[in-house]
Amino acid sequence: MQKIITYIKNGKGVGALWLLLFASLVAFYSAYTASNILPKAIPYIQQTADEFLPLKVEKGKVVVPSDTLKTRTYQIGDETASLTLDTTKDFLEQEDLREGVTITRSYIYTVNGENVRRQTLQGDFELEKRDYTPLLKKIVDWVVLSIVVIGPFLNFMLFLICVLFYAFCSGLACLLNKTELDFKTKMRFNTVLYIGVYVLTLVLSAFGLNLSFVAFFLLMIALQIILVKKIGTEKIQEKNQ
């Protein structure tokens, strides 16, 4: 703990190097997770393709298959969702929709809890009934590679924006503790706090506990107050020596 305090008080820069390193680690972990999870979905996608294809749309309307009703239900964790193809109708009432995706002759409905979205089918296209496994494997490879290459930069930009936001918010902690900190010091200690709380959320999620945005924000503010008080106390002790 003391080494962290010393770094915050006497370190150089705004903690960007640590933030970039952490952003890269998160990206590599995400790529590793994707490389393990996404391939497992390929057989299920192929089974769905075998059941629902061929599908042909002309001028924004499904013409193949016609007058057909098919539904496939998926178990995602503790939730269930469905994929439905109903070409017996153009339009569905909200009470007739299921959680998941429903395709009618003219629309695609997406239902997520109380959120219902309707998108109009457009143009002409056709999906053949064939083996998509090789294509899906290539897509998975490209997704994993993209995460490795682009992920660190995107994560870094997102994390930097968040740290800047919390550096602004830390003015409250300074005010409460009657302590003045320059911008670079605020950035360094918020970088440390943000990385710590982010890691905590990952650990909690591994045990099925998800930290909400509000909880994350309140925890950051509480830790800011504690840490600024600690830094202020050490400053006073250094002046008295």
C-alpha positions as semicolon CSV with decimal commas, in nm:
position;residue;x (nm);y (nm);z (nm)
1;M;0,000;0,000;0,000
2;Q;0,280;0,240;0,091
3;K;0,450;0,181;-0,245
4;I;0,127;0,276;-0,421
5;I;0,098;0,595;-0,216
6;T;0,461;0,680;-0,296
7;Y;0,400;0,624;-0,667
8;I;0,091;0,844;-0,661
9;K;0,270;1,128;-0,481
10;N;0,611;1,114;-0,648
11;G;0,556;0,932;-0,978
12;K;0,585;1,090;-1,318
13;G;0,322;1,132;-1,587
14;V;-0,047;1,048;-1,564
15;G;-0,027;0,670;-1,538
16;A;-0,081;0,620;-1,911
17;L;0,177;0,341;-1,934
18;W;0,004;0,140;-1,661
19;L;-0,331;0,205;-1,826
20;L;-0,198;0,086;-2,164
21;L;-0,052;-0,228;-2,006
22;F;-0,380;-0,304;-1,831
23;A;-0,578;-0,234;-2,151
24;S;-0,357;-0,482;-2,336
25;L;-0,401;-0,749;-2,068
26;V;-0,780;-0,707;-2,080
27;A;-0,774;-0,735;-2,461
28;F;-0,558;-1,049;-2,454
29;Y;-0,784;-1,203;-2,189
30;S;-1,089;-1,119;-2,402
31;A;-0,923;-1,277;-2,706
32;Y;-0,842;-1,590;-2,505
33;T;-1,201;-1,611;-2,379
34;A;-1,340;-1,559;-2,730
35;S;-1,109;-1,827;-2,873
36;N;-1,252;-2,075;-2,622
37;I;-1,619;-1,977;-2,629
38;L;-1,694;-1,882;-2,992
39;P;-1,590;-2,216;-3,150
40;K;-1,837;-2,393;-2,921
41;A;-2,120;-2,193;-3,078
42;I;-2,039;-2,305;-3,433
43;P;-2,223;-2,643;-3,417
44;Y;-2,536;-2,471;-3,282
45;I;-2,524;-2,206;-3,556
46;Q;-2,488;-2,479;-3,818
47;Q;-2,780;-2,673;-3,671
48;T;-2,990;-2,356;-3,686
49;A;-2,887;-2,302;-4,048
50;D;-2,987;-2,659;-4,131
51;E;-3,330;-2,604;-3,977
52;F;-3,413;-2,255;-4,108
53;L;-3,244;-2,237;-4,447
54;P;-3,284;-2,182;-4,735
55;L;-3,417;-1,830;-4,692
56;K;-3,493;-1,606;-4,987
57;V;-3,605;-1,242;-4,972
58;E;-3,736;-1,052;-5,272
59;K;-3,826;-0,682;-5,256
60;G;-3,824;-0,690;-4,877
61;K;-4,047;-0,996;-4,839
62;V;-3,965;-1,357;-4,754
63;V;-4,069;-1,577;-5,045
64;V;-3,883;-1,895;-4,940
65;P;-3,995;-2,067;-4,728
66;S;-4,359;-1,964;-4,764
67;D;-4,640;-2,025;-4,511
68;T;-4,393;-2,172;-4,262
69;L;-4,368;-2,156;-3,882
70;K;-4,047;-2,277;-3,718
71;T;-3,911;-2,209;-3,368
72;R;-3,585;-2,300;-3,200
73;T;-3,529;-2,230;-2,830
74;Y;-3,187;-2,157;-2,679
75;Q;-3,074;-2,172;-2,317
76;I;-2,833;-1,887;-2,240
77;G;-2,726;-1,918;-1,878
78;D;-3,045;-1,893;-1,674
79;E;-3,233;-1,722;-1,957
80;T;-3,417;-1,870;-2,254
81;A;-3,451;-1,708;-2,596
82;S;-3,592;-1,824;-2,925
83;L;-3,545;-1,784;-3,297
84;T;-3,876;-1,795;-3,482
85;L;-3,948;-1,792;-3,854
86;D;-4,313;-1,715;-3,920
87;T;-4,384;-1,653;-4,287
88;T;-4,757;-1,698;-4,241
89;K;-4,785;-1,332;-4,136
90;D;-4,646;-0,991;-4,220
91;F;-4,707;-0,822;-3,885
92;L;-4,722;-0,951;-3,526
93;E;-4,878;-0,793;-3,219
94;Q;-4,650;-0,745;-2,919
95;E;-4,835;-1,006;-2,714
96;D;-4,760;-1,264;-2,984
97;L;-4,383;-1,209;-2,968
98;R;-4,137;-1,429;-2,778
99;E;-3,812;-1,339;-2,609
100;G;-3,549;-1,347;-2,881
101;V;-3,573;-1,294;-3,256
102;T;-3,879;-1,342;-3,477
103;I;-3,875;-1,313;-3,857
104;T;-4,204;-1,264;-4,040
105;R;-4,264;-1,210;-4,412
106;S;-4,177;-0,841;-4,383
107;Y;-4,013;-0,770;-4,047
108;I;-3,746;-0,879;-3,799
109;Y;-3,856;-0,842;-3,435
110;T;-3,601;-0,841;-3,153
111;V;-3,739;-0,882;-2,800
112;N;-3,523;-0,828;-2,492
113;G;-3,739;-0,804;-2,182
114;E;-3,963;-0,500;-2,227
115;N;-3,753;-0,372;-2,516
116;V;-3,905;-0,456;-2,856
117;R;-3,743;-0,350;-3,183
118;R;-3,889;-0,393;-3,531
119;Q;-3,677;-0,374;-3,845
120;T;-3,811;-0,386;-4,199
121;L;-3,668;-0,645;-4,435
122;Q;-3,515;-0,475;-4,737
123;G;-3,381;-0,562;-5,080
124;D;-3,317;-0,900;-5,235
125;F;-3,094;-1,167;-5,084
126;E;-3,073;-1,542;-5,044
127;L;-2,917;-1,768;-4,783
128;E;-2,850;-2,117;-4,911
129;K;-2,871;-2,434;-4,709
130;R;-2,512;-2,557;-4,690
131;D;-2,221;-2,625;-4,457
132;Y;-2,115;-2,292;-4,307
133;T;-1,867;-2,444;-4,060
134;P;-1,546;-2,347;-4,250
135;L;-1,672;-1,990;-4,294
136;L;-1,769;-1,964;-3,927
137;K;-1,424;-2,087;-3,821
138;K;-1,261;-1,817;-4,035
139;I;-1,489;-1,554;-3,880
140;V;-1,391;-1,670;-3,530
141;D;-1,021;-1,649;-3,622
142;W;-1,067;-1,295;-3,757
143;V;-1,262;-1,188;-3,448
144;V;-0,991;-1,317;-3,213
145;L;-0,716;-1,156;-3,423
146;S;-0,906;-0,825;-3,432
147;I;-0,939;-0,826;-3,053
148;V;-0,565;-0,887;-3,015
149;V;-0,467;-0,615;-3,264
150;I;-0,731;-0,346;-3,206
151;G;-0,847;-0,429;-2,855
152;P;-0,553;-0,274;-2,662
153;F;-0,596;0,062;-2,836
154;L;-0,976;0,071;-2,799
155;N;-0,956;-0,037;-2,434
156;F;-0,688;0,223;-2,364
157;M;-0,899;0,504;-2,512
158;L;-1,206;0,391;-2,314
159;F;-1,011;0,353;-1,989
160;L;-0,840;0,690;-2,038
161;I;-1,177;0,863;-2,080
162;C;-1,305;0,692;-1,764
163;V;-0,996;0,790;-1,564
164;L;-1,030;1,151;-1,685
165;F;-1,392;1,148;-1,566
166;Y;-1,295;1,015;-1,223
167;A;-1,005;1,261;-1,202
168;F;-1,263;1,536;-1,240
169;C;-1,487;1,372;-0,978
170;S;-1,195;1,344;-0,732
171;G;-1,224;1,717;-0,671
172;L;-1,497;1,627;-0,420
173;A;-1,259;1,399;-0,227
174;C;-0,997;1,677;-0,221
175;L;-1,257;1,927;-0,098
176;L;-1,378;1,698;0,182
177;N;-1,023;1,627;0,297
178;K;-0,903;1,988;0,247
179;T;-0,619;1,860;0,029
180;E;-0,495;2,002;-0,300
181;L;-0,367;1,768;-0,572
182;D;-0,241;1,864;-0,915
183;F;-0,385;1,712;-1,231
184;K;-0,110;1,453;-1,282
185;T;-0,144;1,326;-0,926
186;K;-0,521;1,295;-0,967
187;M;-0,469;1,100;-1,288
188;R;-0,216;0,864;-1,128
189;F;-0,427;0,781;-0,825
190;N;-0,745;0,740;-1,032
191;T;-0,556;0,511;-1,269
192;V;-0,459;0,295;-0,971
193;L;-0,812;0,298;-0,832
194;Y;-0,978;0,231;-1,166
195;I;-0,755;-0,069;-1,241
196;G;-0,814;-0,204;-0,889
197;V;-1,193;-0,170;-0,902
198;Y;-1,205;-0,308;-1,258
199;V;-1,012;-0,618;-1,148
200;L;-1,251;-0,652;-0,853
201;T;-1,549;-0,653;-1,091
202;L;-1,385;-0,931;-1,296
203;V;-1,328;-1,138;-0,982
204;L;-1,684;-1,085;-0,861
205;S;-1,827;-1,170;-1,204
206;A;-1,638;-1,501;-1,193
207;F;-1,848;-1,583;-0,885
208;G;-2,169;-1,468;-1,054
209;L;-2,182;-1,126;-0,889
210;N;-2,210;-0,837;-1,134
211;L;-2,118;-0,487;-1,016
212;S;-2,354;-0,229;-1,165
213;F;-2,234;0,104;-1,306
214;V;-2,378;0,287;-1,004
215;A;-2,203;0,049;-0,762
216;F;-1,876;0,090;-0,954
217;F;-1,909;0,470;-0,942
218;L;-1,992;0,481;-0,569
219;L;-1,703;0,246;-0,487
220;M;-1,463;0,468;-0,684
221;I;-1,584;0,780;-0,501
222;A;-1,554;0,611;-0,160
223;L;-1,201;0,490;-0,236
224;Q;-1,107;0,837;-0,364
225;I;-1,206;0,989;-0,030
226;I;-1,008;0,728;0,163
227;L;-0,698;0,756;-0,055
228;V;-0,697;1,136;-0,068
229;K;-0,723;1,142;0,312
230;K;-0,423;0,909;0,332
231;I;-0,221;1,126;0,091
232;G;-0,319;1,443;0,279
233;T;-0,216;1,293;0,611
234;E;0,125;1,196;0,476
235;K;0,174;1,545;0,332
236;I;0,111;1,697;0,674
237;Q;0,352;1,453;0,839
238;E;0,621;1,536;0,581
239;K;0,580;1,910;0,649
240;N;0,611;1,859;1,025
241;Q;0,932;1,658;0,993
